[in-house]
Amino acid sequence: MGSLTTWNRLEPRTRSATLPGLAARVADPLWMIGRQGQLGELTGSDTASPLAVHLRYEIAPITHWRPDIAQPGDAGLPRPEGTPIEALVDRVPEPVRPRDRAHGGRRLLTLLGPTLSDRYGAALRREFRLDSGDVLSGRAVDGAEVRAQLALVGPEEVRARLDVTTNDAGGFDAAAEAFATWWDRHHPTAVGAWQPRRLAAPFTVGAGDMTLGAPDHRGGRVDWYTFDVIEGTLAAGGPPPVEGGLTVLPTQLSFPGMPFARWWQFEHGTVDLGRLEAAPDDLGRLLLAEFCLIYGNDFFFVPLTLRAGSVCRITELEVHTTYGEVVSIPPAAVHDKKKGRMGWAMFQFDGEPGVLVLPPCSVDVLDGPATADILFTRDEMANLAWAVDRASTEPPPASPPPDSVLRYRLSTPIPPAWQPLLPTQSGTLESPSGEHVLEALELPREGRRTTRHARHARGEDGAAHLWTGWRTRPGRGESSSGLRYDDLG
């Protein structure tokens, strides 16, 4: 049976002179008070005001993490203090370029100081010669090779190769240690949680007795909605949750453009909800207007300061009113469930009401230019999937000159940047070169686009962190390579 949905709106600004009742006319004070009474402003019901709020909570720091989704009983890795979670999860090794090797050698000479660099600079260029095939070849120190030898044989063997004297050994070892720290920060070899077959970086974190998994993290910013509560004790052996509490006076919530509750109170002129234009099916704007006009002044807030990289669980919330009442406030999801309504779960997890996660993410990440840009897309006309290198500069194949001679081609040429992804018996899509291997289920109809960037961010302690990582975004839909078989033209 069909139904007809209608919407009614109250327009505060009339379009007709025959409707004067919508105008807020001004007369004598008694008339104004009567007008307030007609609007229900002088009617009081359940007028007790919150006097104090008593809050009890537990806070557990996020101390462990692990690539991929942990299973019950798996142990986690200690999370470095102050390091953004993106720098741990999204990190992939980046090939060291010749100029990076030369820059590392110059950094080592700077750390040695003018005296030691004059004495052993020639020996460093001889023993750790940079063969880059350009103007730097033979004239610079290969910083990557120096770092590799320091990790492989130690500073003693390196000093022996350079004939460093005993008097200079202390200064050389200090400079070598500082150089190793600098090199590891700018050219880390640690690998995060990135899985090329899934175009994702699933990972798990642990805080106290709670384990949180991020199965569909595609790179980029990490927030509370990235996680799901899973079984496990990843942070076993870590610090237990710390209990705390506070009693404060609640403050009424306000926001810019909020309508005032009093009829005759002048509102800010930059926001006019009466002139809000919304179509009958524009539910978002209609709900916003309804919330501002009807429920805008029904909320109070209590400030609770939490440290980034922690999980907070609210265990008790009591409100003391001016009438001497003590009202216990359950989580909104629990209250709605008792009333038979769909639970309000903003900033919360299913099955864990009253839990707030503040991941140890960076405030702002600075992305460098894309060093790789791959589009994974489907081509229904060719019945293939493709990996398209969007950063490729190779020109497409030239078309033959038009003439009257018919030519038969087994297949039309494809652009060099397009690599076919062929299905395998294991359920993956693989390019002939083996460069790209992708789970078939990870390639939806709209495709996926992955980009690799160098990223820079500051952690909780203000220290700078530099890493290279991938990020996956939705594609642009199906593509057409122009591939045709048995072409005659």
C-alpha positions as CSV (number, residue, x, y, z in Angstrom):
1,M,0.0,0.0,0.0
2,G,1.4,3.3,-1.0
3,S,1.9,6.2,1.4
4,L,2.4,9.9,1.1
5,T,4.9,11.7,3.3
6,T,4.3,15.3,4.1
7,W,6.4,17.9,5.9
8,N,5.2,20.9,7.8
9,R,7.4,23.9,8.5
10,L,6.8,27.0,10.6
11,E,8.2,30.1,8.8
12,P,9.0,32.9,11.2
13,R,9.1,35.4,8.4
14,T,5.7,35.7,6.7
15,R,5.4,36.3,3.0
16,S,1.8,37.6,3.1
17,A,0.4,40.7,4.9
18,T,-2.6,38.7,5.9
19,L,-0.7,36.6,8.4
20,P,0.3,39.1,11.1
21,G,0.3,36.4,13.8
22,L,3.8,35.3,12.9
23,A,5.3,38.7,13.7
24,A,6.7,39.5,17.1
25,R,4.9,42.8,17.6
26,V,5.9,45.1,20.5
27,A,3.3,46.7,22.8
28,D,3.1,47.6,26.5
29,P,5.1,45.5,29.1
30,L,1.9,43.6,30.2
31,W,1.3,42.5,26.6
32,M,4.9,41.4,26.3
33,I,4.6,39.3,29.5
34,G,1.3,37.8,28.2
35,R,3.0,37.0,24.9
36,Q,5.7,35.1,26.9
37,G,3.0,33.2,28.7
38,Q,1.3,32.2,25.5
39,L,4.6,30.8,24.2
40,G,5.1,28.7,27.4
41,E,8.1,30.6,28.5
42,L,6.7,31.2,32.0
43,T,5.5,27.7,32.4
44,G,7.8,25.7,34.7
45,S,8.0,21.9,34.9
46,D,10.7,19.8,36.4
47,T,12.7,22.9,37.0
48,A,15.5,21.4,39.1
49,S,18.9,22.5,37.8
50,P,22.1,20.5,38.0
51,L,24.2,21.7,40.9
52,A,27.1,19.3,40.8
53,V,28.3,16.3,38.9
54,H,30.3,13.4,40.4
55,L,32.3,11.5,37.9
56,R,34.3,8.3,38.4
57,Y,36.5,6.8,35.6
58,E,39.4,4.5,34.8
59,I,42.3,5.4,32.4
60,A,44.6,2.9,30.9
61,P,47.5,4.0,28.6
62,I,48.0,2.3,25.2
63,T,51.3,0.6,25.9
64,H,51.5,-2.2,23.3
65,W,50.8,-2.6,19.6
66,R,51.2,-5.3,17.0
67,P,51.0,-5.5,13.2
68,D,47.9,-7.3,11.9
69,I,45.0,-8.4,14.0
70,A,46.1,-10.2,17.2
71,Q,44.6,-13.5,18.2
72,P,43.8,-14.3,21.8
73,G,47.1,-15.0,23.6
74,D,49.3,-13.1,21.2
75,A,51.9,-10.8,22.8
76,G,52.4,-7.2,21.7
77,L,55.3,-4.9,21.1
78,P,56.1,-2.0,23.4
79,R,54.9,1.2,21.9
80,P,57.6,3.9,21.9
81,E,56.7,6.8,24.1
82,G,55.8,9.9,22.1
83,T,55.8,8.3,18.7
84,P,52.6,8.8,16.6
85,I,50.8,5.6,15.9
86,E,50.8,6.4,12.2
87,A,54.6,6.4,12.1
88,L,54.6,2.9,13.5
89,V,51.8,1.4,11.5
90,D,52.1,3.0,8.0
91,R,55.9,2.9,7.8
92,V,57.5,1.1,4.8
93,P,61.2,1.0,3.9
94,E,62.2,3.6,1.3
95,P,65.1,2.9,-1.1
96,V,68.1,5.1,-0.3
97,R,68.9,7.4,-3.2
98,P,72.5,8.4,-4.1
99,R,72.0,11.9,-2.9
100,D,70.8,10.5,0.4
101,R,74.0,8.5,0.7
102,A,76.1,11.6,0.0
103,H,74.1,13.6,2.4
104,G,74.7,11.0,5.1
105,G,78.4,11.1,4.4
106,R,78.5,14.8,4.7
107,R,76.6,14.6,8.0
108,L,79.2,12.2,9.4
109,L,82.0,14.6,8.5
110,T,80.1,17.4,10.2
111,L,79.7,15.3,13.4
112,L,83.4,14.5,13.4
113,G,84.3,18.2,13.5
114,P,86.9,20.1,11.6
115,T,89.9,18.4,13.2
116,L,88.8,14.7,12.8
117,S,87.3,15.3,9.4
118,D,90.6,16.8,8.1
119,R,92.5,13.8,9.4
120,Y,90.2,11.0,8.3
121,G,88.1,12.5,5.5
122,A,90.4,11.1,2.8
123,A,90.4,7.7,4.4
124,L,86.6,7.7,4.6
125,R,86.3,8.6,0.9
126,R,88.7,5.8,0.0
127,E,87.2,3.1,2.2
128,F,83.5,4.1,1.8
129,R,83.6,5.4,-1.8
130,L,80.3,6.5,-3.3
131,D,79.8,5.0,-6.7
132,S,76.7,6.8,-8.0
133,G,77.7,7.3,-11.6
134,D,77.3,11.1,-11.5
135,V,79.4,14.0,-10.3
136,L,79.4,12.7,-6.7
137,S,81.0,9.4,-7.7
138,G,84.4,9.1,-5.9
139,R,84.1,12.5,-4.3
140,A,81.6,11.8,-1.4
141,V,81.4,9.4,1.5
142,D,78.7,6.7,1.2
143,G,76.7,7.3,4.4
144,A,74.6,4.1,3.9
145,E,77.6,1.9,3.7
146,V,79.1,3.5,6.8
147,R,75.9,2.9,8.8
148,A,75.8,-0.7,7.5
149,Q,79.4,-1.4,8.6
150,L,78.8,0.2,12.0
151,A,75.9,-2.2,12.6
152,L,77.7,-5.2,11.1
153,V,81.2,-5.1,12.5
154,G,81.0,-2.3,15.1
155,P,82.9,1.0,15.4
156,E,86.2,-0.8,16.4
157,E,86.6,-2.5,13.0
158,V,85.6,0.8,11.2
159,R,88.3,2.6,13.2
160,A,90.8,-0.1,12.2
161,R,90.1,0.4,8.5
162,L,90.6,4.1,8.8
163,D,93.7,3.9,11.0
164,V,92.2,6.0,13.7
165,T,94.6,6.7,16.5
166,T,94.0,5.9,20.1
167,N,93.7,9.5,21.1
168,D,91.0,10.1,18.5
169,A,89.1,6.9,19.2
170,G,86.8,8.5,21.8
171,G,85.8,11.4,19.6
172,F,85.3,9.1,16.6
173,D,83.1,6.7,18.5
174,A,80.9,9.6,19.8
175,A,80.5,10.9,16.3
176,A,79.7,7.5,14.9
177,E,77.0,6.9,17.6
178,A,75.4,10.3,16.8
179,F,75.6,9.5,13.1
180,A,73.9,6.1,13.6
181,T,71.1,7.7,15.6
182,W,70.6,10.4,12.9
183,W,70.6,7.9,10.1
184,D,68.2,5.5,11.7
185,R,65.8,8.4,12.3
186,H,65.9,9.7,8.7
187,H,66.2,6.3,7.0
188,P,64.5,3.7,9.2
189,T,64.5,0.1,8.2
190,A,61.6,-1.0,10.5
191,V,58.5,-2.2,8.7
192,G,55.0,-1.3,9.9
193,A,51.8,-3.1,9.3
194,W,51.3,-2.4,5.6
195,Q,50.1,-5.4,3.6
196,P,50.3,-4.9,-0.2
197,R,48.0,-7.8,-0.9
198,R,45.2,-6.1,1.0
199,L,46.2,-2.5,0.3
200,A,45.7,-2.0,4.1
201,A,47.7,-1.8,7.3
202,P,45.7,-3.8,9.9
203,F,47.1,-3.5,13.4
204,T,46.2,-4.0,17.1
205,V,46.8,-1.9,20.2
206,G,46.4,-2.9,23.9
207,A,45.6,-0.8,26.9
208,G,45.2,-2.5,30.3
209,D,42.7,-5.3,29.9
210,M,41.3,-4.0,26.6
211,T,42.5,-4.9,23.1
212,L,41.5,-2.9,20.1
213,G,41.9,-4.0,16.5
214,A,41.9,-1.9,13.3
215,P,41.2,-4.4,10.5
216,D,40.5,-1.9,7.8
217,H,43.0,0.8,8.3
218,R,44.0,2.1,4.9
219,G,46.8,4.5,5.9
220,G,46.6,8.1,7.0
221,R,45.0,9.4,10.2
222,V,44.1,7.1,13.0
223,D,41.0,8.0,15.1
224,W,38.6,6.3,17.5
225,Y,36.4,5.0,14.7
226,T,39.4,3.1,13.3
227,F,39.2,0.5,16.1
228,D,36.9,-2.4,17.1
229,V,37.0,-4.1,20.5
230,I,38.4,-7.7,20.1
231,E,39.3,-10.5,22.4
232,G,42.8,-10.7,23.7
233,T,45.3,-9.5,26.3
234,L,47.8,-7.7,24.1
235,A,48.9,-5.4,27.0
236,A,49.4,-8.2,29.5
237,G,52.0,-7.2,32.0
238,G,51.5,-3.5,31.4
239,P,50.4,-1.0,33.9
240,P,46.9,-1.5,35.3
241,P,44.1,1.1,34.8
242,V,44.3,4.1,37.1
243,E,41.1,5.1,38.8
244,G,40.1,8.7,39.3
245,G,37.2,11.0,40.0
246,L,36.1,14.6,40.1
247,T,33.2,16.7,41.3
248,V,32.5,19.8,39.3
249,L,29.8,22.3,38.4
250,P,28.3,21.5,35.0
251,T,28.3,24.1,32.3
252,Q,25.5,24.6,29.8
253,L,26.6,23.7,26.3
254,S,26.6,26.5,23.8
255,F,27.7,26.9,20.3
256,P,28.0,29.8,17.8
257,G,24.6,30.6,16.3
258,M,22.7,28.9,19.0
259,P,19.1,30.3,19.5
260,F,18.4,31.9,22.8
261,A,15.8,30.4,25.1
262,R,14.2,33.8,25.9
263,W,11.7,35.2,23.4
264,W,12.8,38.8,23.6
265,Q,16.5,38.2,23.8
266,F,18.3,39.4,20.7
267,E,20.3,36.8,18.8
268,H,23.4,37.2,16.7
269,G,22.7,38.6,13.3
270,T,25.1,36.4,11.4
271,V,23.0,33.3,11.9
272,D,19.3,33.3,10.8
273,L,17.7,29.9,11.2
274,G,14.5,31.3,9.9
275,R,16.0,31.8,6.5
276,L,17.4,28.3,6.3
277,E,16.6,26.9,2.9
278,A,15.9,23.1,2.8
279,A,14.1,20.9,0.4
280,P,11.4,18.5,1.8
281,D,13.8,15.6,1.5
282,D,16.8,17.4,3.0
283,L,16.6,15.7,6.3
284,G,20.1,16.8,7.4
285,R,19.3,20.5,7.4
286,L,15.8,19.9,8.9
287,L,17.3,17.9,11.7
288,L,19.9,20.5,12.4
289,A,17.3,23.3,12.5
290,E,15.1,21.2,14.8
291,F,18.0,20.4,17.1
292,C,19.0,24.1,17.4
293,L,15.5,25.5,17.9
294,I,14.1,22.8,20.3
295,Y,16.9,20.9,22.0
296,G,19.8,23.3,21.7
297,N,19.8,24.4,25.4
298,D,19.1,20.9,26.9
299,F,22.8,19.8,27.2
300,F,25.4,20.3,29.9
301,F,29.1,19.3,29.7
302,V,31.8,18.4,32.2
303,P,35.4,18.8,31.2
304,L,37.6,15.8,31.6
305,T,41.3,16.1,30.5
306,L,42.8,13.0,29.1
307,R,46.2,12.3,27.6
308,A,46.5,11.2,24.0
309,G,47.3,7.5,23.8
310,S,44.9,6.3,26.5
311,V,41.6,4.5,26.9
312,C,39.0,6.0,29.4
313,R,36.0,4.1,30.8
314,I,33.3,6.1,32.7
315,T,32.3,3.9,35.6
316,E,29.9,6.3,37.4
317,L,28.1,9.5,36.6
318,E,25.9,11.1,39.2
319,V,24.1,14.5,39.0
320,H,23.1,16.4,42.2
321,T,20.3,18.8,41.6
322,T,19.1,21.9,43.4
323,Y,16.2,19.9,44.9
324,G,18.6,17.5,46.7
325,E,18.1,14.7,44.1
326,V,20.9,12.4,43.1
327,V,20.3,11.1,39.5
328,S,22.5,8.3,38.2
329,I,23.1,8.8,34.4
330,P,23.8,5.6,32.5
331,P,25.5,5.6,29.1
332,A,23.2,6.7,26.3
333,A,23.5,3.4,24.5
334,V,22.4,1.5,27.7
335,H,19.5,3.9,28.3
336,D,18.2,3.7,24.7
337,K,18.4,-0.1,24.8
338,K,16.2,-0.3,27.9
339,K,13.7,2.0,26.1
340,G,13.7,-0.3,23.1
341,R,15.4,2.3,20.9
342,M,18.4,2.1,18.7
343,G,21.4,3.0,20.9
344,W,23.3,6.2,20.5
345,A,26.9,5.1,19.9
346,M,28.9,8.2,18.9
347,F,32.5,7.9,20.1
348,Q,31.7,4.4,21.6
349,F,32.0,0.7,20.6
350,D,29.4,-2.0,20.4
351,G,29.3,-3.9,23.6
352,E,31.6,-1.4,25.5
353,P,29.4,1.6,26.4
354,G,31.1,4.5,28.2
355,V,34.5,3.9,26.7
356,L,36.4,6.7,25.0
357,V,39.6,6.0,23.0
358,L,42.2,8.7,22.4
359,P,44.8,7.1,20.1
360,P,48.3,8.4,20.1
361,C,48.0,10.0,16.7
362,S,49.7,13.1,15.4
363,V,47.9,16.4,15.3
364,D,48.7,17.2,11.8
365,V,50.8,15.3,9.2
366,L,52.7,17.0,6.4
367,D,52.6,14.9,3.3
368,G,55.3,15.3,0.6
369,P,54.7,14.8,-3.1
370,A,53.6,11.4,-4.1
371,T,56.5,9.2,-5.0
372,A,54.2,6.4,-6.3
373,D,50.6,6.6,-7.5
374,I,48.9,3.3,-8.4
375,L,45.3,2.9,-9.5
376,F,43.8,-0.5,-9.2
377,T,40.7,-0.7,-11.3
378,R,38.3,-3.1,-13.1
379,D,37.7,-3.2,-16.8
380,E,34.5,-5.0,-17.5
381,M,34.8,-4.7,-21.3
382,A,38.1,-6.4,-21.3
383,N,37.1,-8.7,-18.4
384,L,40.4,-7.8,-16.6
385,A,41.6,-5.8,-13.7
386,W,44.5,-3.4,-14.1
387,A,47.2,-1.7,-12.1
388,V,47.7,1.7,-13.6
389,D,50.9,3.7,-12.8
390,R,49.6,7.2,-12.8
391,A,53.1,8.6,-12.2
392,S,54.4,7.0,-15.4
393,T,55.6,9.4,-18.1
394,E,55.9,6.8,-20.9
395,P,53.8,7.8,-23.9
396,P,50.9,5.6,-25.1
397,P,51.5,3.4,-28.1
398,A,51.1,5.3,-31.4
399,S,48.1,4.4,-33.6
400,P,48.9,3.3,-37.2
401,P,48.3,5.9,-39.9
402,P,44.8,5.7,-41.4
403,D,44.7,4.2,-44.9
404,S,42.5,2.0,-47.0
405,V,44.3,-1.2,-46.2
406,L,42.6,-3.5,-43.7
407,R,44.8,-5.0,-41.0
408,Y,44.1,-7.8,-38.6
409,R,45.5,-7.6,-35.1
410,L,45.2,-10.3,-32.5
411,S,44.8,-7.6,-29.8
412,T,45.1,-3.8,-29.7
413,P,48.1,-2.4,-27.9
414,I,47.7,-1.2,-24.3
415,P,49.5,1.8,-22.6
416,P,52.8,0.8,-21.0
417,A,51.6,2.1,-17.6
418,W,48.8,-0.4,-17.6
419,Q,49.7,-3.8,-16.1
420,P,47.0,-6.5,-16.3
421,L,46.0,-8.3,-13.1
422,L,45.3,-12.0,-13.8
423,P,43.3,-14.2,-11.5
424,T,45.0,-17.2,-9.9
425,Q,43.7,-20.3,-8.2
426,S,44.6,-18.9,-4.8
427,G,42.0,-16.1,-5.2
428,T,44.5,-13.4,-5.9
429,L,45.1,-11.0,-8.8
430,E,48.7,-11.0,-10.0
431,S,50.5,-9.0,-12.6
432,P,52.7,-11.0,-15.1
433,S,55.8,-9.3,-13.7
434,G,54.9,-10.2,-10.1
435,E,55.1,-6.6,-9.0
436,H,51.5,-6.4,-7.9
437,V,49.7,-9.2,-6.0
438,L,46.3,-8.3,-4.7
439,E,43.5,-10.2,-3.0
440,A,40.6,-10.3,-5.4
441,L,38.1,-9.3,-2.6
442,E,40.0,-6.1,-2.0
443,L,39.2,-4.7,-5.4
444,P,35.6,-3.4,-5.4
445,R,33.7,-2.0,-8.3
446,E,34.9,1.5,-7.8
447,G,38.5,0.4,-7.6
448,R,41.2,1.7,-5.2
449,R,44.0,4.3,-5.5
450,T,47.2,3.9,-3.5
451,T,49.8,6.7,-3.1
452,R,53.1,6.7,-1.3
453,H,54.3,9.8,0.4
454,A,57.0,10.9,2.7
455,R,55.4,12.1,5.9
456,H,56.5,14.4,8.7
457,A,54.7,14.9,12.0
458,R,55.5,15.7,15.6
459,G,54.7,13.4,18.5
460,E,53.3,14.0,22.0
461,D,56.7,15.2,23.2
462,G,57.2,17.6,20.3
463,A,59.9,15.5,18.6
464,A,59.9,15.3,14.8
465,H,59.2,12.0,13.1
466,L,59.8,11.3,9.4
467,W,58.6,8.2,7.6
468,T,57.3,6.9,4.3
469,G,53.9,5.3,4.0
470,W,51.1,4.2,1.7
471,R,47.6,5.5,1.7
472,T,44.5,3.9,0.0
473,R,41.5,5.9,-1.2
474,P,38.5,4.9,-3.2
475,G,39.0,4.8,-7.0
476,R,37.2,6.6,-9.7
477,G,35.0,3.7,-10.9
478,E,35.5,1.3,-13.7
479,S,38.1,2.1,-16.4
480,S,38.5,1.2,-20.0
481,S,42.0,0.2,-21.4
482,G,40.8,0.1,-25.0
483,L,41.9,-3.5,-25.2
484,R,40.1,-5.5,-27.9
485,Y,40.8,-8.9,-29.4
486,D,40.6,-9.9,-33.0
487,D,40.6,-6.3,-34.2
488,L,40.2,-5.6,-37.9
489,G,40.7,-2.0,-38.9
